[in-house]
Amino acid sequence: MVPKSAGRTTASPDSAHLCWRRPSSASGTPSGAQVPPEVMAWPWLSCLLLPALIVSVAANVAPTFLSNMSAVTLPEDLPVGAEAFWLVAQDQDQDALTYGISGLYAYFFNVIRNTGEVKLANLLDYETLYWFSINISVSDNHNNPVQKEMQVIVEDRNDNAPVFQNTDFSTSINETLLVGSVVFSVLAVDKDTGSAGAVVYSIERVIPSSDGSEYLFSILPNGSIILNGSLSYNNKSAFYQLELKACDSGGLYNNSIIVQCSSPVFVSISVIDQPDLDPQFVREFYSASVAEDAPQGTSVLKVEAMDSDRGINDLVIYSISNSTRPDWFKITSDGVIEVSSTLDREQLLEEDEEVQVQVTATEKNLNIYGQEAKVSIWVTLRVTDVNDHKPEFYNCSLSTCTFTPQEAQVNFTGYVDEHSSTRIPIDDLTMVVYDPDKGSNGTFWLSLEGPDAEAFSVSPERAAGSVEVQVLVKTPSQVDYEQQMVMWVQVVATDSVSKNSSIAMVTIYLRDINDHRPTFPQSLYNLNVSEHSEAGYVVTDSIHAFDPDTGEGGRITYSLLPGNGDDVFAVDPDSGTVTVRNGTLLDREKQAVYSLTLQATDGGNQSSSTTLHIILLDINDNKPVVTGSYNIFVQEEGGNVSVAIQAHDDDQPDTNNSLLHFSLLPSSYSHNFSVDPDKGILTNLGPLDREAIDPTLGGRIVLTVRVSDCGVPALWTDVNVTITVEDINDNLPIFSHPSYSFSVKERDPGVLIGEVEAWDADQTEANNRISFSLSGTGANNFILRGTVLGSGGAKGFLSLPSDTSLDYETQPFFSLTVSAENPDPQAGEATAQVLVTVEDVNDTPPTLDATSLRGIRVAENGSHHGIVAEVVAQDVDTMSQVEVQLVNVICTKAGIDVGSLCHGWFSVLDNGSVLINQSEAIDYETCDLVTLVVRACDITTDPRFQAYSDNGSLPITIEDVNDNAPYFLPEDKTFGGAPVLAQPPDDVYCHSQARDDDSGNNGAILFSIFQVDFVAKDGTVIPFQGFFRISTSVEDSVFTGNIELVTSLDSTLQGTYQVMVKAQDRPSEGPALEAKIMLNLFTVDQSYRVRLQFSISKEDVGANMEEIKAGLLGGSRLLTPPLPRSRARGRSYLDAYFVFSNGSALTLDQLSMMIRNDQDSLTQLLQLGLVVLGSQESQESELPNTLRNVVIGLGVALVLVIVIMTMILVCVQKSYRRKLRAMKAAKEAQKTAVGVMPPVSAIPGTNVYNTERANPMLNLPTKDLGFESQSSSSHLILALALHLPSLFPQKEALCSLKEQDPEPLSRVLSARKCDRERVGLRAVRGQWGVSAGFVGS
C-alpha cells in the first residue's frame, strides 16, 4: 500500500504556469486503483515460476553500486557532451553490466550503458536548479535492475553579469546641494553567488567632461552616487549625464577567473538653479553729463541690472544708497537717474566737477540664505558749466590757493633790480587770477595800465580758469634806480565772453646794483715753462687786475676759466700767482703752447679777463713713431721686395732727440732680407719661393725692424713688416673619386642627388678656387651647385630643379661628366664620370579584391574556429608590401545597430586572414550580422602618395544553432471540470504556452503529452494513457499547447489528473532540446454546476464575456473561453463551476450569498443581462413543462373561447403571484444579515465533514478535508463548462420568466447597502450581493 503522502505534491514558489508543476517521483503501484484483468493472472504465473526463480536466485547475485555512488558535484559551466561522472558497480559473478539513469531530471545526462560513462546532455544552471535527484540503475541481465538515488549538486560559476534594476535613471538636484550628499541610488543584481555575485559600481564617464566635472561625482559600494564638489547652474553646467557600469568581483568560469560587467546605463542629473547669486549690472561703468542749470526732473542716465541666477531672473529694484552730493539726484524704479535739486558746478571744483552716486540694485525676493540679494555700483555724473562768474585777483600761490573771499585782493607789491634784463619778473609778487567757469566761459585776457605800464609787460596775456600772473621788465633803460625808486602799474583781467573785468594795483620797488667791472693792464701775457715741470712750479706772479668799486663790490677774486690748460695750471684766487697744477700733463709733443684765460671778479659778481700765452720747452721723452703698416705682396720666384720704413720722433726737430737709426732683428727668414740703417729701406737678398714657406703661415713672412733715436738715453720702437709671397696657379684640381654613382627616386622634384668633391694644391684662393660644370646627355635635367670646403677644396651638390622630376619609365639612368676648373682661363681642368640611376617609386595605392569581400556565414556558440575568410589585397607597384587592416566592426541584430557587442568576435590579420577570436562568444540571439570594415595599406608607399585603399565591407552572417531550450511562459491558472460533461474531442481542458529564443526550426516548438497520472483523493496514483491529446498553435512566436480530451473520462473518479507536457524544439540538425511542465486538472462533482441565464442572445453574451467574468470573479481566468448558446425567445445560459485552487467548489447557495454581498458585481451582472442564477437541474426541469404547455396550447386552440378565457385567467393569476413574489423577495433581502451562510452540511466537492465542520470556501482550516493543498492562499477560481445548444420547447414558465418585472432586483439595489466581507479571495476584485428571492425564482 503506497502511503497517502506519496501522491501529494507541493507547489514551488515559482509556479506561475497554467497548471501546477511538481517534480516527478518514483513510480509505485497506487492503492485503491482499479486492477486490470490481465494482472489477475499473475499469482498463478508466479506459482508456476517460483521453483525456477529460487534456483536463479541461488545461482546468481545482483550487482551493487559502490558506496560513493550517492552524490556528485558538477559545475554549471560544464559543456554539453563533456564527461560528467562514471557509474561504477560491482558484480560477484563478473557479469556484463548495463547502466541506466531515470527520473524527472534524467534528461540532463546521457549514459553509455555498457561502460557507465555519463556525459552531460543538457546545460546545467545553478540559478534555476542547484540540486536535484536522479535514479541510477545497474543490471546484470539476470536479476532485477538495482536502483539507487543519486543527489546531483550544481556548483555556481560566474556566468551572469550584473543587471541594473532601476527603471528610471534621471533625477534633479539643487545647485546648493551639500558636498557629500547622495544624488541618486542605483541597484544592480548579480544572480551568481560569492564574489561572482558581489557587485562593484563605477562611473565610467561624466558628460560634460570639462571644468573637472569628471571628479564631481563618485559612487559608493552600495550604489549611492555622492556629490564630491560644488555645483553651479550659471558657472558650470545645468545638466550632467553619468555613464555607470556594474561589475562583479570576479569568479571562475570555463576554468578561468573572469569579471562580468553589465551594459552601461546613463543617469541624467538636472541641476535646479537657486537664488544664491547677487544681481549684476549690465555695464561695469556708468557716467553721464548734466548742465548745472538743468531743471528738476531732468533725466540724466539709466542704469540696468539683472539677476545672475539665469534660471530665476527675479525682479530688480533700484535705489540710491550713497552720494557725494545728497539730494541732488534721485532714481526711479526702472533705473532712471533724475535731477532732484539745484545744481552748482562751482561747488564741485575740488571733486573734478563730478558727483558720485552709489546705485544699489536689489532683487525683490530674498536669496536662499534669507538675505537680500543686491549689488552696488558708483555712477559718475559730471556737471557742465555755464558762464556765471568774472575773473578775480587773489594774493596766493596757485598751488596753495583755496580761492576764498579772504584771499581776494586788489593791491599788490613787488621788487626788481634796476636795469634788469627784458622779461625779468618782479620779485615777491604772488598774484593769481581765477575764473571758476569752465572752457570759454572761464577764459580771460590780461593787460597792463597805469603810469609806468610802458616799462613793464604782463604774462600770460590770455588764460583760462586760474593762472599765476607775472609782471615782467619790458624796457630795462626805464627801470633806473637813480631816476625813480618806485613804479606803479595796473593789471586788468577781462572775461573773454562776457567782457566783465577786474583791476589790481601793483606797486614796484627798485633795488640798486653793482655796475663796475675789474680790468687788467694788458690783454695778453707771453710765458715759458719746461715740459713735465713739477707741480707747484711758479709760472708768473706779476699779473694783477684793478676795480674802481669799493667795499664788497671792489674785492677781486682770480680764477682760470675752463678751457685749454685749466687742468694743468692753477691760480691763487687772492694774489693771482699762476703755478703748475699737474706736471705729468705738460708734454710738449702733445701740446707745445697753452692759452689760458685769467678772470678777475669783484664782490658784485662783475668780472673781466686777460689771456696767458705759455710755451713749453722740449726734453728727450718720446720714442720714435713708425707710421703706417707694412704688408707687402710679392709673387714667388720673380718678385722683389723694396719698401721704406716711415718713422719720426716727436721731440724737437734737428736735435739728437729726433735723429733716427734703422736695424733688422733676427728671425726665421731675416737672413733673406736687409735694411738701410739711415733710410730704412727693406729689400730681399734673393728670389722668394712660396713653397719654402711654412704652409700654416699662408705665405706670410713677418720681419721686425727696430727704429731708435740718438738721444740720451736713447729710445726705440720695433715695427713688424709682413711680406706675403703670392702664389701662382701651377696646380690643377683633383677629384676625390675618379667616378661617382648616385640614385634618385622618380617623381621627386627638387631633391639632392649626390655630392662630388675636388681639391687644388695651390695655396691661394685665386688659384685654388674650384668651379664645377656638368655635361652629358640629359645634363639639363640637373643642377650642380658648388660650395667651398676650406682652402683648396670644393664640393658640388647635384640636385634636380624644383620643377623637374625624373621618370623611371622614360630614362632609367643618366651618364654625366662633371668638370672642375680654376678661374684662370689659361689653366686646365679635371673631369670625373657621374652615373645617376633613377629608382622606381611606390606611388599607386593598393586595392581590395571584391570577390574576397563576398559574405560568409559562421555558426554561433563555438561551431567554427580559426580562419574563416581571406581578404585579398593587390598593388601594382614592384616593391609594395601590402597588409590588410581592420577599420571598424558593425554589429546589427535584425537590421538594428547593437553597439560593440560583437567587437571581439573576429580579427583580421595583416595577410587578410579573418580569424575567429571568441568562438564561444558568438551569439546569434545577440547579433545576427557582423560587418567587418577593412582596407588595404601599402606600408612601403611613398609618403607623398595615398597608401590606403578604399574601405571594403565583409558581411559575416551569424547562423543560429539550437542552443536554447524551450521554456514555458508563466501564467497563474487552475483548471477543473466535471468528467461527465466532457464531450471529446471539442473540449479544451487546459493549455500551456512556451517560447524558444532560437530562430527558424530551432525555435519551432512541438508539444506532446509525456505522462498522465490520476491522483485520487486518498492519494492513490493511477497511470492513464490515451485519454488526452495536445495540439500546437503559434502566434507572435508564442507556441500554445491545447490539451483536449480524446475519450470520455470516468465520472466515478474524483481527484486530480496530472498531465506532464513536454515542449520540444525541432532543429534542422543536432539533438532537440526540451522542457517539461506538470499540469493539474481537478475533477468537480456535477452537483456544483451553476447555470447563469441571460436575457440577451448568445452573440451578445460572447461579446460581453470578459465583462461577465470580471463581474463574477473580478478578473479570474476560465478553463476555456465560454461560447454562449441561444435558447428560445432570445435567452442564453452559461454553466459554470466555482472551484478553489485545491479542487473544492462552491454550491449555488454559497455563490448566491457571495454575490449578494457585492452590490457592484450584482449591478454589473444585471447590466450585462443576467436574469436567473440557479442550478442546472432546476432550469432543465422546465423542459417537460414547456412541452406539456405546447400540447395543451394546441388542444385549447380547438376551443377558442375556452382558451381565451383560460389565458385571461392564467395571466391575471400570474400577475398577482408575481407581485407577491417580488414583495417576498424584498422582505427576505432586508432580513438577511450580511455574511450569513445558508445551512449546508456537506463540504463542497466532497461528501464528508471535518471535525470543526469548517468550509474551505470561508478560508477556514482544510486539514481534514481530504484535499492536498496546492497554494499558499486559497483564492477562488472560476471554471465554466458549456453544453452544445439545443432548442427547448416554449413553456409558460419560460415565457413568464422573460416577462417578469425586474422590480425585486431594483428594490434590492435601492433598499440595501450590504457591508462587504473579505473571504481571502486573491483574484476576486469585489464581492457579490444578490437576494435570496432572486436566486430561488
MOURMO-V892152 format. One record per pair of residues at least 6 apart in sequence whose C-alpha atoms are under 7 Angstrom apart, sorted by the first residue. I is the first residue (numbers start at 1). J is the second residue. Records with the same first field share a line. If there is no record, write none. Layout:
I=J  J
This chain:
1=31
2=29  30  31
4=1018  1019
5=1019
6=1019
7=1015  1019  1020  1021
8=1019  1268
9=22
10=22  1270
11=20  21  22  1270  1271
15=21
16=970  971  972
17=969  970  971  972
18=971  972  973  974  991  992
19=973  974  1078  1079  1080
20=1078  1079  1080
21=1077  1078  1079
22=1078
23=104
24=103  104
30=1020  1021  1022
31=1020
32=1020
33=1020  1022
60=93
61=92  93
62=91  140  143
63=89  90  91  139  140
64=89  90  91
65=88  89  90
66=88  89  90
69=150
70=149  150  151
71=150  151  152
72=151  152  153
73=152  153  154  155
74=153  154  155
75=154  155  156  157
76=124  125  126  154  155  156  157
77=157  253  254
79=123
80=120  121  122  123
81=119  120  121
82=119  120
83=118  119  120
84=118  119  120
85=117  118
86=116  117  118
87=116  117
88=116
95=140
96=140
97=114  138  139  140
98=113  114  138  139  140
99=113  114  116  137  138  139
100=111  113  136  137  138
101=134  135  136  137
102=134  135  136
103=134  135
105=134
106=134
107=121
108=120  121  122
109=118  119  120  121  122
110=118  119  120  121
111=117  118  119
112=118
126=154  155  156
127=191
130=153  154
131=152  153  154
132=151  152  153
133=149  150  151  152
134=149  150  151
135=147  148  149  150
136=147  148  149  150
137=145  146  147  148
138=145  146  147
139=145  146
156=192  193
157=192  251  252  253
158=192  196  251  252  253
159=253
160=190  191  192  260
161=190  260  261  262
162=188  189  190  199  246  247  248  261  262
163=188  189  190  262
164=187  188  189
165=187  188  189
166=186  187
169=266  267  268
170=267  268  269
171=268  269  270
172=269  270  271  272
173=270  271  272
174=271  272  273  274
175=231  232  233  271  272  273  274
176=231
179=227  228  229  230
180=226  227  228
181=226  227
182=224  225  226  227
183=225  226  227
184=224  225
185=223  224  225
186=223  224
187=223
188=246
190=197  199
191=197
195=248  249  250  251
196=248  249  250  251
197=248
198=248  249
199=246  247  248  249
200=221  246  247  248  249
201=219  221  223  245  246  247
202=219  244  245  246
203=218  219  242  243  244  245
204=243  244  245
205=214  242  243
206=213  214  240  241  242  243
207=240  241  242
208=240
215=228
216=227  228  229
217=225  226  227  228
218=225  226  227  228
219=225  226
233=271  272  273
234=309  310
238=270  271
239=269  270  271
240=268  269  270
241=266  267  268  269
242=266  267  268
243=264  265  266  267
244=264  265  266
245=261  262  263  264  265
246=261  262
247=259  260  261  262
248=259  260  261
249=259
250=257  258  259  260
251=257  258  259
252=258
273=309  311
275=309  312  367  368
276=367  368
277=308  309  373
278=307  308  373  374  375
279=305  306  307  308  373  374  375
280=305  306  307  308  375
281=304  305  306
282=304  305  306
286=379  380
287=379  380  381
288=300  301  380  381  382
289=381  382  383  384
290=300  382  383  384
291=383  384  385
292=343  344  345  383  384  385  386
293=343
296=339  340  341
297=338  339  340
298=338  339
299=336  337  338  339
300=337  338
301=336  337
302=335  336  337
303=335  336
304=335
305=316  361
306=316
307=313  314
314=363  364
315=363  364
316=361  362  363  364
317=333  361  362  363  364
318=333  335  359  360  361  362
319=331  359  360  361
320=330  331  357  358  359  360
321=358  359  360
322=357  358
323=356  357  358
324=355  356  357
325=355
327=340  341
328=339  340  341  342  343
329=337  338  339  340  341
330=337  338  339  340
331=337  338
345=353  383  384  385
346=436
348=354
353=382  383
354=380  381  382  383
355=380  381  382
356=378  379  380  381
357=378  379  380
358=376  377  378  379
359=376  377  378
360=374  375  376  377
361=374  375  376
362=372  373  374  375
363=372  373  374
366=372  373
367=373
385=437  438
386=437  441
387=437  441
388=437
389=435  436  437
390=435  495  500  501
391=433  434  435  493  494  495  501  502
392=433  434  435  502
393=408  409  410  431  432  433  434  504
394=403  407  408  409  431  432  433
395=407  408  409  430  431  432
396=430  431  432
397=430  432
398=432  467  468
410=503  504  505
411=504  505  506
412=429  505  506  507
413=429  506  507  508
414=426  427  428  429  507  508  509
415=426  427  428  508  509  510
416=426  427  509  510  511
417=510  511  512  513
418=479  480  481  510  511  512  513
419=476  477  479  480
420=473  476
421=473  476
422=473  474  475  476
423=472  473  474
424=472  473
425=470  471  472  473
426=470  471  472
431=468  469
432=466  467  468  469
433=466  467  468  469
434=465  466  467
435=442  465  466
436=442  465
437=465
438=465
439=464
441=497
442=464  465
443=463  464  465  495  496
444=462  463  464  493  494  495  496
445=461  462  463  493  494  495  496
446=460  461  462  491  492  493  494
447=458  461  491  492  493
448=457  458  489  490  491  492
449=489  490  491
450=488  489  490
451=488  489
452=487  488  489
453=489
455=473  474  475  478  479
456=471  472  473  474  475
457=471  472  473  474
458=470  471  472
459=469  470  471
460=469
481=510  511  512
485=509  510
486=508  509  510
487=507  508  509
488=506  507  508
489=505  506  507
490=503  504  505  506
491=503  504  505
492=501  502  503  504
493=501  502  503
494=500  501  502
495=501
514=553  604
516=549  606
517=547  602  606  607  608
518=545  546  547  600  601  602  607  608
519=545  546  547  608
520=544  545  546  610
521=545
522=610
523=610  611
524=610  611  612
525=611  612  613
526=612  613  614
527=613  614  615
528=614  615  616
529=539  615  616  617
530=616  617  618
531=586  587  588  616  617  618
532=583  584  585  586  587
533=583  586
534=580  583
535=580  581  582  583
536=579  580  581
537=579  580
538=578  579  580
539=578  579  580
540=577  578
541=576  577  578
543=576
544=576
545=600
547=554
548=554
552=603  604
553=602  603  604
554=602  603
555=602  603
556=600  601  602  603
557=573  574  600  601  602
558=571  572  573  574  576  598  599  600  601
559=571  573  598  599  600
560=566  571  596  597  598  599
561=597  598  599
564=594  595  596
565=594  596
567=581
568=580  581  582  585
569=578  579  580  581  582
570=578  579  580  581
571=577  578  579
572=578
588=616  617  618
589=650  651
592=615  616
593=614  615  616
594=613  614  615
595=611  612  613  614
596=611  612  613
597=609  610  611  612
598=609  610  611
599=607  608  609  610
600=607  608  609
601=607  608
618=651  652
620=651  657  711
622=649  650  651
623=649  715  716  717
624=647  648  649  707  708  709  716  717
625=647  648  649  717
626=646  647  648  719
627=646  647
630=721  722
631=721  722  723
632=722  723  724
633=723  724  725  726
634=640  641  724  725  726
635=725  726  727
636=688  689  690  725  726  727
637=687  688  689
638=687
640=684
641=683  684
642=681  682  683
643=681  682  683
644=680  681  682
645=680  681
649=658
650=658
651=657  658
652=658
656=709  710  711
657=709  710  711
658=709
659=709  710
660=707  708  709  710
661=677  678  707  708  709
662=676  677  678  680  705  706  707  708
663=675  677  705  706  707
664=674  675  704  705  706
665=704  705  706
667=703
670=703
672=684  685  686
673=682  683  684  685
674=682  683  684  685
675=681  682  683
676=682
690=699  725  726  727
693=699
699=724  725  726
700=722  723  724  725
701=722  723  724
702=720  721  722  723
703=720  721  722
704=718  719  720  721
705=718  719  720
706=716  717  718  719
707=716  717  718
708=714  715  716  717
709=715  716
727=763  764
728=767
729=762  767
731=760  761  762
732=760  828  829
733=758  759  760  820  821  829  830
734=758  759  760  830
735=757  758  759
736=757  758
738=832  833
739=832  833  834
740=833  834  835
741=834  835  836
742=753  754  835  836  837
743=753  836  837  838  839
744=753  837  838  839
745=838  839  840  841
746=805  806  807  808  838  839  840  841
747=805  806  807
748=805
749=800  801  802  803  804  805
750=799  800  801  802  803  804
751=799  800
752=798  799  800
753=798  799
754=797  798
755=795  796  797  798
756=795  796  797
757=794  795  796
758=793  794  795
759=792  793  794
760=768  792  793
761=768  792
762=768  792
763=791  792
765=791  792
767=822
768=792  822
769=792  822
770=794  820  821  822
771=786  820  821  822
772=786  796  818  819  820  821
773=818  819  820
774=784  816  817  818  819
775=816  817  818
776=815  816  817
777=815  816
778=814
779=816
781=800  804
782=798  799  800  801
783=798  799  800  801
784=796  797  798  799
785=796  797  798
786=794  795  796  797
787=794  795  796
788=794  795
789=795
808=838  839  840
812=837  838
813=836  837  838
814=835  836  837
815=834  835  836
816=833  834  835
817=831  832  833  834
818=831  832  833  834
819=829  830  831  832
820=829  830  831
821=828  829  830
841=942
842=877  879  880  940  941  942
843=941  942  945
844=877
845=875  938  946  947  948  949
846=873  874  875  936  937  938  948  949
847=873  874  875  936  949
848=872  873  874  936  949
849=872  873
852=870  871  872
853=871  953  954
854=954
855=954  955  956
856=955  956  957
857=956  957  958  959
858=864  956  957  958  959
859=958  959  960  961
860=922  923  924  958  959  960  961
861=919  920  921  922  923
862=919  920
864=919
865=916  919
866=915  916
867=913  914  915  916
868=914  915
869=913  914
870=912  913  914
871=912  913
872=912
873=882  936
880=938  940  941
881=938  939  940
882=936  937  938  939
883=910  911  936  937  938
884=909  910  911  912  934  935  936  937
885=908  910  934  935  936
886=908  933  934  935
887=933  934  935
888=932  933
889=903  930  931  932  933
890=930  931  932
891=897  898  899  900  901  902  927  929  930  931
892=898  927  928  929  930
893=926  927  928  929
894=928
904=917  918
905=916  917  918  919  921  922
906=914  915  916  917
907=914  915  916  917
908=914  915
924=958  959  960
928=957  958
929=955  956  957  958
930=955  956  957
931=953  954  955  956
932=953  954  955
933=951  952  953  954
934=951  952  953
935=948  949  950  951  952
936=948  949
937=947  948  949
938=947  948
939=947
941=947
960=998  999
961=1002
962=998  1002  1067
964=996  997  998
965=996  1073  1074  1075
966=994  995  996  1063  1064  1065  1073  1074  1075
967=994  995  996  1075
968=993  994  995
969=993  994
973=1117
974=1141  1277
975=989  990  1081  1082  1119  1279
976=1081  1082  1083  1084  1279
977=1082  1083  1084  1279
978=1083  1084  1085  1086
979=1049  1050  1051  1083
980=1049  1051
982=1048
983=1048
984=1045  1046  1047  1048
985=1044  1045  1046
987=1044  1045
988=1042  1043  1044  1120
989=1043  1044  1119  1120
990=1042  1043  1119
991=1040  1041  1042  1043
992=1040  1041  1042
993=1038  1039  1040  1041
994=1038  1039  1040
995=1037  1038  1039
996=1003
997=1003
1001=1066  1067  1068
1002=1065  1066  1067  1068
1003=1065
1004=1065  1066
1005=1039  1063  1064  1065  1066
1006=1032  1063  1064  1065
1007=1030  1031  1032  1041  1061  1062  1063  1064
1008=1030  1061  1062  1063
1009=1029  1030  1060  1061  1062
1010=1060  1061  1062
1011=1059  1060
1012=1023  1024  1025  1057  1058  1059  1060
1013=1021  1022  1023  1024  1057  1058  1059
1014=1021  1022  1023  1024  1056  1057  1058
1015=1021  1022  1055  1056  1057
1016=1054  1055  1056
1017=1054  1055  1266  1267
1018=1266
1026=1046
1027=1045  1046  1047
1028=1043  1044  1045  1046
1029=1043  1044  1045  1046
1030=1041  1042  1043  1044
1031=1041  1042  1043
1032=1039  1040  1041  1042
1033=1039  1040  1041
1034=1040
1054=1083
1055=1082  1083
1056=1080  1081  1082  1083
1057=1080  1081  1082
1058=1078  1079  1080  1081
1059=1078  1079  1080
1060=1076  1077  1078  1079
1061=1076  1077  1078
1062=1074  1075  1076  1077
1063=1074  1075  1076
1064=1072  1073  1074  1075
1065=1072  1073  1074
1066=1072
1082=1143
1084=1245
1085=1245
1088=1137  1145  1146  1147  1148
1089=1135  1136  1137  1175  1176
1090=1135  1136  1137  1148  1174  1175  1176
1091=1133  1134  1135  1136  1173  1174  1175  1176
1092=1133  1134  1135  1170  1172  1173  1174
1093=1132  1133  1134  1170  1171  1172  1173
1094=1131  1132  1133  1169  1170  1171  1172
1095=1130  1131  1132  1169  1170  1171
1096=1130  1131  1132  1169
1097=1126  1130  1131  1132
1098=1124  1125  1126  1132
1101=1124
1102=1123  1124
1108=1165  1168
1109=1115  1116
1110=1116
1111=1161  1164  1165
1112=1161
1113=1278  1324  1325
1114=1323  1324  1325  1326
1115=1323  1324  1325
1116=1277  1278  1323  1324
1117=1278
1118=1278  1279  1280
1119=1279  1280
1122=1280  1282
1123=1282
1124=1132  1133  1134
1125=1132  1133  1285
1126=1132  1285
1127=1287  1288
1128=1287  1288  1290
1134=1282
1135=1280  1281  1282
1136=1279  1280  1281
1137=1145  1278  1279  1280
1138=1145  1146  1277  1278  1279
1139=1145  1146  1276  1277  1278  1279
1140=1274  1275  1276  1277
1141=1270  1274  1275  1276  1277
1142=1267  1268  1269  1270
1144=1244  1245
1145=1244  1245
1146=1244  1257
1147=1244
1148=1174  1175
1149=1238
1150=1237
1152=1330  1335
1153=1237  1329  1330
1154=1327  1328  1329
1155=1161  1162  1327  1328  1329  1330
1156=1328  1329  1330  1331
1157=1234  1314  1315  1316  1327  1328  1329  1330
1158=1316  1326  1327  1328  1329
1159=1328  1329
1161=1326  1327  1328
1162=1328  1329  1330
1172=1335
1173=1335
1174=1335
1183=1288  1289
1185=1291
1186=1289  1290  1291  1292
1187=1289  1290  1291
1189=1291  1292
1190=1290  1291
1196=1202  1203
1197=1203
1222=1303  1304
1225=1304  1331  1332  1333  1334
1226=1304  1307  1308
1228=1332  1333
1229=1308  1331  1332
1230=1312
1234=1314  1315
1235=1317
1242=1248  1249
1243=1249  1255
1250=1264  1265
1254=1260  1261
1256=1262
1258=1319
1259=1274  1319  1320
1274=1321
1275=1320  1321  1322  1323
1276=1321  1323
1308=1331
1316=1327
